[in-house]
Amino acid sequence: MASVHFFEKGQGQPLVLIHGFCEIGVMWADFAEELSRSFRVICPDLPGFGQSPLPQKQISLEETAVILEEWMEENSIHDPILIGHSLGGYVCLALLELMSSKIKGIGLFHSTSFADDLEKKDIRNRTLVFLKKNGVEKFVTSFIPPLFSEEHRSQFQTEIDRAVEQAKQSTLEGLIAFTEAMRDRKDRFEVLKAFSGPKLMIAGTEDGAVRIERSRQQKEAVTDYFELEGTGHMGMIEEKQKSLEIIRDFCLKNS
């Protein structure tokens, strides 16, 4: 059994917030504080990030889902609402495929049910080369700032610096393993579409990692769809209050 580090706050309907690539569970601290007034909020570190060890050198999203299913069982997290940012959304979809009848609702936050296209796979391959050559610190320092929309970068410099510091807690093995896992993940649009529970998608109109056109192609597959105007890939920071309200309303309506 792989060990999963996490923190939790509050009681009631379980709400699992899953971080993205180069992130750790504590990135949700402010959200957990607010949402814990109404829900039991649980924020894990994915394997290879933060304080959760990577169980083996290579890991697929399917294997990650199995680890998290066992972790949820062990910690009596039943009928959860899952919200995932970016890579966290891919993990949510793998969990949905694995245990759909045991999941109450799902939210994709700057994430997508589509597989990587050839252009994106090429970017992942270049990332792997850079990581192996330069290591964690040099990679995260260059990777994090462009996740924010250009016009927000100077405004959120403190938050960008904090995100870079948190990203430095990623292991090189974890970054390599999940870059490969994201590159090789399957398309789960039909999985998302077939799920009969509530489904949320939050997209940023200036998101360079998950293009807004791609998000709009998935509107039909979800029950609740929102766009954050002028926002990049980091809506939980760039449009914090609005993102928080969307998630809170979605969970209140469906818990």
Secondary structure as GFF3:
##gff-version 3
##sequence-region A 1 255
A	DSSP	beta_strand	6	9	.	.	.	ID=ss1
A	DSSP	beta_strand	14	18	.	.	.	ID=ss2
A	DSSP	three_ten_helix	25	28	.	.	.	ID=ss3
A	DSSP	alpha_helix	29	35	.	.	.	ID=ss4
A	DSSP	beta_strand	40	44	.	.	.	ID=ss5
A	DSSP	alpha_helix	61	74	.	.	.	ID=ss6
A	DSSP	beta_strand	81	85	.	.	.	ID=ss7
A	DSSP	alpha_helix	87	99	.	.	.	ID=ss8
A	DSSP	three_ten_helix	100	102	.	.	.	ID=ss9
A	DSSP	beta_strand	105	109	.	.	.	ID=ss10
A	DSSP	alpha_helix	118	143	.	.	.	ID=ss11
A	DSSP	three_ten_helix	145	147	.	.	.	ID=ss12
A	DSSP	three_ten_helix	150	152	.	.	.	ID=ss13
A	DSSP	alpha_helix	157	167	.	.	.	ID=ss14
A	DSSP	alpha_helix	172	184	.	.	.	ID=ss15
A	DSSP	alpha_helix	189	194	.	.	.	ID=ss16
A	DSSP	beta_strand	199	204	.	.	.	ID=ss17
A	DSSP	alpha_helix	212	216	.	.	.	ID=ss18
A	DSSP	three_ten_helix	219	221	.	.	.	ID=ss19
A	DSSP	beta_strand	224	228	.	.	.	ID=ss20
A	DSSP	alpha_helix	235	238	.	.	.	ID=ss21
A	DSSP	alpha_helix	240	254	.	.	.	ID=ss22
###
